[in-house]
Structures are given as C-alpha cells and as structure tokens.
Amino acid sequence: MQITMSVLVLGWLMWTMVPPHSRQRAAMRAARVAHRTFGWLAEHTGRAIMTEELRTGRADYGVPYLFSVLRDRAGDAYVKWRATS
C-alpha cells in the first residue's frame, strides 16, 4: 500500500512539473485516441451483435451503446479542450 501511494504521489508531482499547455495537449491526444478506439469498438461489437441477432433472434445492444456513449463523451472532451487552446 505504501509503495502504491509513493508511486501515485511521484506521478502527480511529475505531472504538475509539466507545463500546462503540454498537459492540455496530452489530454487532447488521449481524448482523441479514446474517441477513435470507442468508435471502433462500438462499430465492431454492434456488427457482431447484429450477426448474432440474425442467427439466434436475440439482441442485446447494451455494450455497443455504452461504447458509443463513451465515444461521444471523449469527443466532447476533445472539443472542449480544443476550444480552450
């Protein structure tokens, strides 16, 4: 537990030493990657579930919907950070 806390504090200290514009760029990059990744996941899980629905007659689109919501949130975060730069 003590090692975990030490690593977290060290990471936080290193993060605060990074200039604000570099932190914003890193956050924007992470949001853009998350947007693309969640979009890809939503599309491919949606296709797999549609195939399963045609085969079995049962559909559960909860997971692709969750991925699409996360994709939209990541996109909104990217737009918000881009507007402040």
SEFIZA-3560 file (N, C-alpha, C; in Angstrom, 3 decimals):
REM SEFIZA-3560
<numar><xx>0.827</xx><yy>-1.196</yy><zz>0.000</zz><atom>N</atom></numar>
<numar><xx>0.000</xx><yy>0.000</yy><zz>0.000</zz><atom>CA</atom></numar>
<numar><xx>0.870</xx><yy>1.257</yy><zz>0.000</zz><atom>C</atom></numar>
<numar><xx>1.924</xx><yy>1.221</yy><zz>0.790</zz><atom>N</atom></numar>
<numar><xx>2.801</xx><yy>2.386</yy><zz>0.878</zz><atom>CA</atom></numar>
<numar><xx>3.524</xx><yy>2.621</yy><zz>-0.450</zz><atom>C</atom></numar>
<numar><xx>3.918</xx><yy>1.552</yy><zz>-1.126</zz><atom>N</atom></numar>
<numar><xx>4.585</xx><yy>1.698</yy><zz>-2.417</zz><atom>CA</atom></numar>
<numar><xx>3.617</xx><yy>2.286</yy><zz>-3.434</zz><atom>C</atom></numar>
<numar><xx>2.385</xx><yy>1.830</yy><zz>-3.426</zz><atom>N</atom></numar>
<numar><xx>1.377</xx><yy>2.357</yy><zz>-4.347</zz><atom>CA</atom></numar>
<numar><xx>1.171</xx><yy>3.845</yy><zz>-4.135</zz><atom>C</atom></numar>
<numar><xx>1.050</xx><yy>4.250</yy><zz>-2.893</zz><atom>N</atom></numar>
<numar><xx>0.872</xx><yy>5.679</yy><zz>-2.594</zz><atom>CA</atom></numar>
<numar><xx>2.096</xx><yy>6.480</yy><zz>-3.021</zz><atom>C</atom></numar>
<numar><xx>3.275</xx><yy>5.931</yy><zz>-2.815</zz><atom>N</atom></numar>
<numar><xx>4.503</xx><yy>6.622</yy><zz>-3.213</zz><atom>CA</atom></numar>
<numar><xx>4.554</xx><yy>6.811</yy><zz>-4.723</zz><atom>C</atom></numar>
<numar><xx>4.186</xx><yy>5.778</yy><zz>-5.453</zz><atom>N</atom></numar>
<numar><xx>4.183</xx><yy>5.868</yy><zz>-6.919</zz><atom>CA</atom></numar>
<numar><xx>3.149</xx><yy>6.885</yy><zz>-7.386</zz><atom>C</atom></numar>
<numar><xx>1.970</xx><yy>6.890</yy><zz>-6.780</zz><atom>N</atom></numar>
<numar><xx>0.934</xx><yy>7.854</yy><zz>-7.158</zz><atom>CA</atom></numar>
<numar><xx>1.371</xx><yy>9.290</yy><zz>-6.872</zz><atom>C</atom></numar>
<numar><xx>1.974</xx><yy>9.519</yy><zz>-5.718</zz><atom>N</atom></numar>
<numar><xx>2.444</xx><yy>10.872</yy><zz>-5.377</zz><atom>CA</atom></numar>
<numar><xx>3.558</xx><yy>11.291</yy><zz>-6.322</zz><atom>C</atom></numar>
<numar><xx>4.476</xx><yy>10.387</yy><zz>-6.620</zz><atom>N</atom></numar>
<numar><xx>5.556</xx><yy>10.703</yy><zz>-7.551</zz><atom>CA</atom></numar>
<numar><xx>4.996</xx><yy>11.040</yy><zz>-8.933</zz><atom>C</atom></numar>
<numar><xx>4.027</xx><yy>10.258</yy><zz>-9.401</zz><atom>N</atom></numar>
<numar><xx>3.397</xx><yy>10.554</yy><zz>-10.691</zz><atom>CA</atom></numar>
<numar><xx>2.704</xx><yy>11.899</yy><zz>-10.697</zz><atom>C</atom></numar>
<numar><xx>2.011</xx><yy>12.209</yy><zz>-9.616</zz><atom>N</atom></numar>
<numar><xx>1.334</xx><yy>13.508</yy><zz>-9.521</zz><atom>CA</atom></numar>
<numar><xx>2.346</xx><yy>14.647</yy><zz>-9.530</zz><atom>C</atom></numar>
<numar><xx>3.451</xx><yy>14.492</yy><zz>-8.794</zz><atom>N</atom></numar>
<numar><xx>4.482</xx><yy>15.534</yy><zz>-8.768</zz><atom>CA</atom></numar>
<numar><xx>5.099</xx><yy>15.732</yy><zz>-10.147</zz><atom>C</atom></numar>
<numar><xx>5.358</xx><yy>14.639</yy><zz>-10.846</zz><atom>N</atom></numar>
<numar><xx>5.918</xx><yy>14.756</yy><zz>-12.194</zz><atom>CA</atom></numar>
<numar><xx>4.923</xx><yy>15.427</yy><zz>-13.135</zz><atom>C</atom></numar>
<numar><xx>3.638</xx><yy>15.081</yy><zz>-13.007</zz><atom>N</atom></numar>
<numar><xx>2.601</xx><yy>15.672</yy><zz>-13.851</zz><atom>CA</atom></numar>
<numar><xx>2.496</xx><yy>17.172</yy><zz>-13.618</zz><atom>C</atom></numar>
<numar><xx>2.618</xx><yy>17.608</yy><zz>-12.367</zz><atom>N</atom></numar>
<numar><xx>2.499</xx><yy>19.042</yy><zz>-12.077</zz><atom>CA</atom></numar>
<numar><xx>3.716</xx><yy>19.822</yy><zz>-12.555</zz><atom>C</atom></numar>
<numar><xx>4.830</xx><yy>19.158</yy><zz>-12.825</zz><atom>N</atom></numar>
<numar><xx>6.011</xx><yy>19.851</yy><zz>-13.344</zz><atom>CA</atom></numar>
<numar><xx>5.915</xx><yy>20.074</yy><zz>-14.850</zz><atom>C</atom></numar>
<numar><xx>5.013</xx><yy>19.390</yy><zz>-15.516</zz><atom>N</atom></numar>
<numar><xx>4.823</xx><yy>19.557</yy><zz>-16.962</zz><atom>CA</atom></numar>
<numar><xx>4.079</xx><yy>20.870</yy><zz>-17.189</zz><atom>C</atom></numar>
<numar><xx>4.515</xx><yy>21.678</yy><zz>-18.172</zz><atom>N</atom></numar>
<numar><xx>3.817</xx><yy>22.943</yy><zz>-18.445</zz><atom>CA</atom></numar>
<numar><xx>2.347</xx><yy>22.712</yy><zz>-18.809</zz><atom>C</atom></numar>
<numar><xx>1.474</xx><yy>23.669</yy><zz>-18.457</zz><atom>N</atom></numar>
<numar><xx>0.030</xx><yy>23.496</yy><zz>-18.692</zz><atom>CA</atom></numar>
<numar><xx>-0.335</xx><yy>23.205</yy><zz>-20.147</zz><atom>C</atom></numar>
<numar><xx>0.336</xx><yy>23.870</yy><zz>-21.101</zz><atom>N</atom></numar>
<numar><xx>-0.030</xx><yy>23.628</yy><zz>-22.497</zz><atom>CA</atom></numar>
<numar><xx>0.331</xx><yy>22.203</yy><zz>-22.922</zz><atom>C</atom></numar>
<numar><xx>1.402</xx><yy>21.663</yy><zz>-22.374</zz><atom>N</atom></numar>
<numar><xx>1.766</xx><yy>20.278</yy><zz>-22.690</zz><atom>CA</atom></numar>
<numar><xx>0.789</xx><yy>19.297</yy><zz>-22.054</zz><atom>C</atom></numar>
<numar><xx>0.315</xx><yy>19.615</yy><zz>-20.850</zz><atom>N</atom></numar>
<numar><xx>-0.699</xx><yy>18.767</yy><zz>-20.213</zz><atom>CA</atom></numar>
<numar><xx>-1.981</xx><yy>18.776</yy><zz>-21.029</zz><atom>C</atom></numar>
<numar><xx>-2.349</xx><yy>19.961</yy><zz>-21.546</zz><atom>N</atom></numar>
<numar><xx>-3.566</xx><yy>20.062</yy><zz>-22.349</zz><atom>CA</atom></numar>
<numar><xx>-3.417</xx><yy>19.258</yy><zz>-23.637</zz><atom>C</atom></numar>
<numar><xx>-2.251</xx><yy>19.351</yy><zz>-24.269</zz><atom>N</atom></numar>
<numar><xx>-2.027</xx><yy>18.573</yy><zz>-25.491</zz><atom>CA</atom></numar>
<numar><xx>-2.100</xx><yy>17.077</yy><zz>-25.214</zz><atom>C</atom></numar>
<numar><xx>-1.533</xx><yy>16.648</yy><zz>-24.088</zz><atom>N</atom></numar>
<numar><xx>-1.586</xx><yy>15.227</yy><zz>-23.730</zz><atom>CA</atom></numar>
<numar><xx>-3.028</xx><yy>14.788</yy><zz>-23.482</zz><atom>C</atom></numar>
<numar><xx>-3.802</xx><yy>15.623</yy><zz>-22.813</zz><atom>N</atom></numar>
<numar><xx>-5.210</xx><yy>15.296</yy><zz>-22.561</zz><atom>CA</atom></numar>
<numar><xx>-5.989</xx><yy>15.251</yy><zz>-23.871</zz><atom>C</atom></numar>
<numar><xx>-5.698</xx><yy>16.183</yy><zz>-24.775</zz><atom>N</atom></numar>
<numar><xx>-6.379</xx><yy>16.184</yy><zz>-26.070</zz><atom>CA</atom></numar>
<numar><xx>-6.027</xx><yy>14.927</yy><zz>-26.859</zz><atom>C</atom></numar>
<numar><xx>-4.750</xx><yy>14.544</yy><zz>-26.824</zz><atom>N</atom></numar>
<numar><xx>-4.330</xx><yy>13.335</yy><zz>-27.521</zz><atom>CA</atom></numar>
<numar><xx>-5.037</xx><yy>12.105</yy><zz>-26.960</zz><atom>C</atom></numar>
<numar><xx>-5.100</xx><yy>12.025</yy><zz>-25.640</zz><atom>N</atom></numar>
<numar><xx>-5.772</xx><yy>10.884</yy><zz>-25.004</zz><atom>CA</atom></numar>
<numar><xx>-7.259</xx><yy>10.855</yy><zz>-25.360</zz><atom>C</atom></numar>
<numar><xx>-7.905</xx><yy>12.024</yy><zz>-25.387</zz><atom>N</atom></numar>
<numar><xx>-9.328</xx><yy>12.086</yy><zz>-25.739</zz><atom>CA</atom></numar>
<numar><xx>-9.548</xx><yy>11.674</yy><zz>-27.192</zz><atom>C</atom></numar>
<numar><xx>-8.643</xx><yy>12.093</yy><zz>-28.074</zz><atom>N</atom></numar>
<numar><xx>-8.779</xx><yy>11.734</yy><zz>-29.489</zz><atom>CA</atom></numar>
<numar><xx>-8.599</xx><yy>10.226</yy><zz>-29.690</zz><atom>C</atom></numar>
<numar><xx>-7.607</xx><yy>9.650</yy><zz>-29.010</zz><atom>N</atom></numar>
<numar><xx>-7.389</xx><yy>8.201</yy><zz>-29.109</zz><atom>CA</atom></numar>
<numar><xx>-8.583</xx><yy>7.446</yy><zz>-28.530</zz><atom>C</atom></numar>
<numar><xx>-9.111</xx><yy>7.909</yy><zz>-27.396</zz><atom>N</atom></numar>
<numar><xx>-10.279</xx><yy>7.265</yy><zz>-26.790</zz><atom>CA</atom></numar>
<numar><xx>-11.484</xx><yy>7.355</yy><zz>-27.722</zz><atom>C</atom></numar>
<numar><xx>-11.662</xx><yy>8.509</yy><zz>-28.372</zz><atom>N</atom></numar>
<numar><xx>-12.781</xx><yy>8.694</yy><zz>-29.304</zz><atom>CA</atom></numar>
<numar><xx>-12.700</xx><yy>7.682</yy><zz>-30.441</zz><atom>C</atom></numar>
<numar><xx>-11.524</xx><yy>7.557</yy><zz>-31.026</zz><atom>N</atom></numar>
<numar><xx>-11.359</xx><yy>6.615</yy><zz>-32.134</zz><atom>CA</atom></numar>
<numar><xx>-11.524</xx><yy>5.167</yy><zz>-31.674</zz><atom>C</atom></numar>
<numar><xx>-10.941</xx><yy>4.847</yy><zz>-30.528</zz><atom>N</atom></numar>
<numar><xx>-10.994</xx><yy>3.474</yy><zz>-30.030</zz><atom>CA</atom></numar>
<numar><xx>-12.418</xx><yy>3.065</yy><zz>-29.676</zz><atom>C</atom></numar>
<numar><xx>-13.128</xx><yy>3.926</yy><zz>-28.944</zz><atom>N</atom></numar>
<numar><xx>-14.504</xx><yy>3.592</yy><zz>-28.573</zz><atom>CA</atom></numar>
<numar><xx>-15.404</xx><yy>3.548</yy><zz>-29.804</zz><atom>C</atom></numar>
<numar><xx>-15.136</xx><yy>4.383</yy><zz>-30.800</zz><atom>N</atom></numar>
<numar><xx>-15.901</xx><yy>4.314</yy><zz>-32.043</zz><atom>CA</atom></numar>
<numar><xx>-15.698</xx><yy>2.986</yy><zz>-32.748</zz><atom>C</atom></numar>
<numar><xx>-14.446</xx><yy>2.555</yy><zz>-32.808</zz><atom>N</atom></numar>
<numar><xx>-14.137</xx><yy>1.274</yy><zz>-33.434</zz><atom>CA</atom></numar>
<numar><xx>-14.812</xx><yy>0.140</yy><zz>-32.673</zz><atom>C</atom></numar>
<numar><xx>-14.716</xx><yy>0.171</yy><zz>-31.351</zz><atom>N</atom></numar>
<numar><xx>-15.337</xx><yy>-0.876</yy><zz>-30.533</zz><atom>CA</atom></numar>
<numar><xx>-16.855</xx><yy>-0.896</yy><zz>-30.705</zz><atom>C</atom></numar>
<numar><xx>-17.476</xx><yy>0.281</yy><zz>-30.736</zz><atom>N</atom></numar>
<numar><xx>-18.930</xx><yy>0.344</yy><zz>-30.905</zz><atom>CA</atom></numar>
<numar><xx>-19.344</xx><yy>-0.250</yy><zz>-32.244</zz><atom>C</atom></numar>
<numar><xx>-18.607</xx><yy>0.101</yy><zz>-33.288</zz><atom>N</atom></numar>
<numar><xx>-18.947</xx><yy>-0.407</yy><zz>-34.617</zz><atom>CA</atom></numar>
<numar><xx>-18.798</xx><yy>-1.923</yy><zz>-34.695</zz><atom>C</atom></numar>
<numar><xx>-17.685</xx><yy>-2.432</yy><zz>-34.226</zz><atom>N</atom></numar>
<numar><xx>-17.429</xx><yy>-3.863</yy><zz>-34.379</zz><atom>CA</atom></numar>
<numar><xx>-18.266</xx><yy>-4.726</yy><zz>-33.439</zz><atom>C</atom></numar>
<numar><xx>-18.491</xx><yy>-4.267</yy><zz>-32.220</zz><atom>N</atom></numar>
<numar><xx>-19.376</xx><yy>-5.053</yy><zz>-31.349</zz><atom>CA</atom></numar>
<numar><xx>-20.813</xx><yy>-4.979</yy><zz>-31.850</zz><atom>C</atom></numar>
<numar><xx>-21.204</xx><yy>-3.840</yy><zz>-32.410</zz><atom>N</atom></numar>
<numar><xx>-22.546</xx><yy>-3.721</yy><zz>-32.986</zz><atom>CA</atom></numar>
<numar><xx>-22.746</xx><yy>-4.683</yy><zz>-34.141</zz><atom>C</atom></numar>
<numar><xx>-21.741</xx><yy>-4.773</yy><zz>-35.003</zz><atom>N</atom></numar>
<numar><xx>-21.831</xx><yy>-5.720</yy><zz>-36.123</zz><atom>CA</atom></numar>
<numar><xx>-21.908</xx><yy>-7.162</yy><zz>-35.631</zz><atom>C</atom></numar>
<numar><xx>-21.088</xx><yy>-7.483</yy><zz>-34.631</zz><atom>N</atom></numar>
<numar><xx>-21.093</xx><yy>-8.851</yy><zz>-34.098</zz><atom>CA</atom></numar>
<numar><xx>-22.448</xx><yy>-9.183</yy><zz>-33.475</zz><atom>C</atom></numar>
<numar><xx>-23.036</xx><yy>-8.235</yy><zz>-32.786</zz><atom>N</atom></numar>
<numar><xx>-24.330</xx><yy>-8.487</yy><zz>-32.153</zz><atom>CA</atom></numar>
<numar><xx>-25.439</xx><yy>-8.575</yy><zz>-33.197</zz><atom>C</atom></numar>
<numar><xx>-25.339</xx><yy>-7.786</yy><zz>-34.276</zz><atom>N</atom></numar>
<numar><xx>-26.332</xx><yy>-7.912</yy><zz>-35.350</zz><atom>CA</atom></numar>
<numar><xx>-26.257</xx><yy>-9.295</yy><zz>-35.983</zz><atom>C</atom></numar>
<numar><xx>-25.043</xx><yy>-9.795</yy><zz>-36.192</zz><atom>N</atom></numar>
<numar><xx>-24.877</xx><yy>-11.138</yy><zz>-36.739</zz><atom>CA</atom></numar>
<numar><xx>-25.476</xx><yy>-12.174</yy><zz>-35.795</zz><atom>C</atom></numar>
<numar><xx>-25.202</xx><yy>-12.008</yy><zz>-34.507</zz><atom>N</atom></numar>
<numar><xx>-25.761</xx><yy>-12.925</yy><zz>-33.504</zz><atom>CA</atom></numar>
<numar><xx>-27.288</xx><yy>-12.841</yy><zz>-33.468</zz><atom>C</atom></numar>
<numar><xx>-27.815</xx><yy>-11.627</yy><zz>-33.629</zz><atom>N</atom></numar>
<numar><xx>-29.276</xx><yy>-11.453</yy><zz>-33.629</zz><atom>CA</atom></numar>
<numar><xx>-29.907</xx><yy>-12.187</yy><zz>-34.808</zz><atom>C</atom></numar>
<numar><xx>-29.284</xx><yy>-12.096</yy><zz>-35.972</zz><atom>N</atom></numar>
<numar><xx>-29.816</xx><yy>-12.791</yy><zz>-37.138</zz><atom>CA</atom></numar>
<numar><xx>-29.743</xx><yy>-14.304</yy><zz>-36.960</zz><atom>C</atom></numar>
<numar><xx>-28.722</xx><yy>-14.771</yy><zz>-36.270</zz><atom>N</atom></numar>
<numar><xx>-28.551</xx><yy>-16.199</yy><zz>-36.075</zz><atom>CA</atom></numar>
<numar><xx>-29.476</xx><yy>-16.758</yy><zz>-35.001</zz><atom>C</atom></numar>
<numar><xx>-29.654</xx><yy>-16.020</yy><zz>-33.895</zz><atom>N</atom></numar>
<numar><xx>-30.404</xx><yy>-16.566</yy><zz>-32.759</zz><atom>CA</atom></numar>
<numar><xx>-31.752</xx><yy>-15.895</yy><zz>-32.528</zz><atom>C</atom></numar>
<numar><xx>-31.926</xx><yy>-14.701</yy><zz>-33.039</zz><atom>N</atom></numar>
<numar><xx>-33.177</xx><yy>-13.980</yy><zz>-32.813</zz><atom>CA</atom></numar>
<numar><xx>-33.171</xx><yy>-13.133</yy><zz>-31.552</zz><atom>C</atom></numar>
<numar><xx>-32.083</xx><yy>-13.158</yy><zz>-30.782</zz><atom>N</atom></numar>
<numar><xx>-31.988</xx><yy>-12.341</yy><zz>-29.564</zz><atom>CA</atom></numar>
<numar><xx>-30.998</xx><yy>-11.204</yy><zz>-29.795</zz><atom>C</atom></numar>
<numar><xx>-31.352</xx><yy>-10.036</yy><zz>-29.272</zz><atom>N</atom></numar>
<numar><xx>-30.474</xx><yy>-8.874</yy><zz>-29.439</zz><atom>CA</atom></numar>
<numar><xx>-30.233</xx><yy>-8.212</yy><zz>-28.092</zz><atom>C</atom></numar>
<numar><xx>-28.995</xx><yy>-7.845</yy><zz>-27.855</zz><atom>N</atom></numar>
<numar><xx>-28.642</xx><yy>-7.086</yy><zz>-26.659</zz><atom>CA</atom></numar>
<numar><xx>-27.593</xx><yy>-6.066</yy><zz>-27.086</zz><atom>C</atom></numar>
<numar><xx>-28.052</xx><yy>-4.853</yy><zz>-27.335</zz><atom>N</atom></numar>
<numar><xx>-27.173</xx><yy>-3.805</yy><zz>-27.837</zz><atom>CA</atom></numar>
<numar><xx>-26.630</xx><yy>-2.908</yy><zz>-26.726</zz><atom>C</atom></numar>
<numar><xx>-26.627</xx><yy>-3.388</yy><zz>-25.499</zz><atom>N</atom></numar>
<numar><xx>-26.157</xx><yy>-2.583</yy><zz>-24.371</zz><atom>CA</atom></numar>
<numar><xx>-24.686</xx><yy>-2.224</yy><zz>-24.464</zz><atom>C</atom></numar>
<numar><xx>-23.852</xx><yy>-3.184</yy><zz>-24.831</zz><atom>N</atom></numar>
<numar><xx>-22.409</xx><yy>-2.937</yy><zz>-24.891</zz><atom>CA</atom></numar>
<numar><xx>-22.055</xx><yy>-1.969</yy><zz>-26.018</zz><atom>C</atom></numar>
<numar><xx>-22.551</xx><yy>-2.169</yy><zz>-27.251</zz><atom>N</atom></numar>
<numar><xx>-22.238</xx><yy>-1.186</yy><zz>-28.288</zz><atom>CA</atom></numar>
<numar><xx>-22.766</xx><yy>0.209</yy><zz>-27.949</zz><atom>C</atom></numar>
<numar><xx>-23.921</xx><yy>0.268</yy><zz>-27.298</zz><atom>N</atom></numar>
<numar><xx>-24.459</xx><yy>1.565</yy><zz>-26.897</zz><atom>CA</atom></numar>
<numar><xx>-23.544</xx><yy>2.229</yy><zz>-25.873</zz><atom>C</atom></numar>
<numar><xx>-23.046</xx><yy>1.459</yy><zz>-24.915</zz><atom>N</atom></numar>
<numar><xx>-22.118</xx><yy>2.003</yy><zz>-23.924</zz><atom>CA</atom></numar>
<numar><xx>-20.862</xx><yy>2.536</yy><zz>-24.605</zz><atom>C</atom></numar>
<numar><xx>-20.324</xx><yy>1.771</yy><zz>-25.557</zz><atom>N</atom></numar>
<numar><xx>-19.143</xx><yy>2.237</yy><zz>-26.285</zz><atom>CA</atom></numar>
<numar><xx>-19.437</xx><yy>3.519</yy><zz>-27.062</zz><atom>C</atom></numar>
<numar><xx>-20.621</xx><yy>3.630</yy><zz>-27.647</zz><atom>N</atom></numar>
<numar><xx>-20.947</xx><yy>4.846</yy><zz>-28.397</zz><atom>CA</atom></numar>
<numar><xx>-21.118</xx><yy>6.042</yy><zz>-27.467</zz><atom>C</atom></numar>
<numar><xx>-21.660</xx><yy>5.821</yy><zz>-26.277</zz><atom>N</atom></numar>
<numar><xx>-21.774</xx><yy>6.914</yy><zz>-25.298</zz><atom>CA</atom></numar>
<numar><xx>-20.385</xx><yy>7.370</yy><zz>-24.865</zz><atom>C</atom></numar>
<numar><xx>-19.496</xx><yy>6.409</yy><zz>-24.597</zz><atom>N</atom></numar>
<numar><xx>-18.129</xx><yy>6.761</yy><zz>-24.209</zz><atom>CA</atom></numar>
<numar><xx>-17.405</xx><yy>7.474</yy><zz>-25.348</zz><atom>C</atom></numar>
<numar><xx>-17.657</xx><yy>7.054</yy><zz>-26.587</zz><atom>N</atom></numar>
<numar><xx>-17.069</xx><yy>7.732</yy><zz>-27.746</zz><atom>CA</atom></numar>
<numar><xx>-17.523</xx><yy>9.180</yy><zz>-27.806</zz><atom>C</atom></numar>
<numar><xx>-18.816</xx><yy>9.405</yy><zz>-27.599</zz><atom>N</atom></numar>
<numar><xx>-19.345</xx><yy>10.765</yy><zz>-27.641</zz><atom>CA</atom></numar>
<numar><xx>-18.774</xx><yy>11.627</yy><zz>-26.522</zz><atom>C</atom></numar>
<numar><xx>-18.624</xx><yy>11.054</yy><zz>-25.339</zz><atom>N</atom></numar>
<numar><xx>-18.048</xx><yy>11.813</yy><zz>-24.221</zz><atom>CA</atom></numar>
<numar><xx>-16.597</xx><yy>12.172</yy><zz>-24.484</zz><atom>C</atom></numar>
<numar><xx>-15.840</xx><yy>11.242</yy><zz>-25.056</zz><atom>N</atom></numar>
<numar><xx>-14.443</xx><yy>11.531</yy><zz>-25.386</zz><atom>CA</atom></numar>
<numar><xx>-14.363</xx><yy>12.611</yy><zz>-26.462</zz><atom>C</atom></numar>
<numar><xx>-15.260</xx><yy>12.559</yy><zz>-27.437</zz><atom>N</atom></numar>
<numar><xx>-15.292</xx><yy>13.600</yy><zz>-28.464</zz><atom>CA</atom></numar>
<numar><xx>-15.652</xx><yy>14.954</yy><zz>-27.893</zz><atom>C</atom></numar>
<numar><xx>-16.599</xx><yy>14.979</yy><zz>-26.972</zz><atom>N</atom></numar>
<numar><xx>-16.972</xx><yy>16.244</yy><zz>-26.323</zz><atom>CA</atom></numar>
<numar><xx>-15.811</xx><yy>16.811</yy><zz>-25.517</zz><atom>C</atom></numar>
<numar><xx>-15.075</xx><yy>15.936</yy><zz>-24.828</zz><atom>N</atom></numar>
<numar><xx>-13.921</xx><yy>16.394</yy><zz>-24.048</zz><atom>CA</atom></numar>
<numar><xx>-12.861</xx><yy>16.977</yy><zz>-24.972</zz><atom>C</atom></numar>
<numar><xx>-12.632</xx><yy>16.337</yy><zz>-26.118</zz><atom>N</atom></numar>
<numar><xx>-11.650</xx><yy>16.843</yy><zz>-27.075</zz><atom>CA</atom></numar>
<numar><xx>-12.047</xx><yy>18.223</yy><zz>-27.578</zz><atom>C</atom></numar>
<numar><xx>-13.318</xx><yy>18.385</yy><zz>-27.930</zz><atom>N</atom></numar>
<numar><xx>-13.797</xx><yy>19.683</yy><zz>-28.424</zz><atom>CA</atom></numar>
<numar><xx>-13.661</xx><yy>20.748</yy><zz>-27.346</zz><atom>C</atom></numar>
<numar><xx>-13.968</xx><yy>20.390</yy><zz>-26.101</zz><atom>N</atom></numar>
<numar><xx>-13.860</xx><yy>21.350</yy><zz>-25.000</zz><atom>CA</atom></numar>
<numar><xx>-12.413</xx><yy>21.804</yy><zz>-24.820</zz><atom>C</atom></numar>
<numar><xx>-11.469</xx><yy>20.844</yy><zz>-24.817</zz><atom>N</atom></numar>
<numar><xx>-10.069</xx><yy>21.211</yy><zz>-24.645</zz><atom>CA</atom></numar>
<numar><xx>-9.541</xx><yy>21.975</yy><zz>-25.851</zz><atom>C</atom></numar>
<numar><xx>-10.025</xx><yy>21.647</yy><zz>-27.026</zz><atom>N</atom></numar>
<numar><xx>-9.569</xx><yy>22.361</yy><zz>-28.221</zz><atom>CA</atom></numar>
<numar><xx>-10.047</xx><yy>23.808</yy><zz>-28.203</zz><atom>C</atom></numar>
<numar><xx>-11.245</xx><yy>24.042</yy><zz>-27.690</zz><atom>N</atom></numar>
<numar><xx>-11.793</xx><yy>25.400</yy><zz>-27.637</zz><atom>CA</atom></numar>
<numar><xx>-11.019</xx><yy>26.280</yy><zz>-26.662</zz><atom>C</atom></numar>
<numar><xx>-10.389</xx><yy>25.681</yy><zz>-25.655</zz><atom>N</atom></numar>
<numar><xx>-9.656</xx><yy>26.482</yy><zz>-24.678</zz><atom>CA</atom></numar>
<numar><xx>-8.209</xx><yy>26.701</yy><zz>-25.073</zz><atom>C</atom></numar>
<numar><xx>-7.752</xx><yy>26.078</yy><zz>-26.160</zz><atom>N</atom></numar>
<numar><xx>-6.345</xx><yy>26.251</yy><zz>-26.545</zz><atom>CA</atom></numar>
<numar><xx>-6.148</xx><yy>27.460</yy><zz>-27.424</zz><atom>C</atom></numar>
//
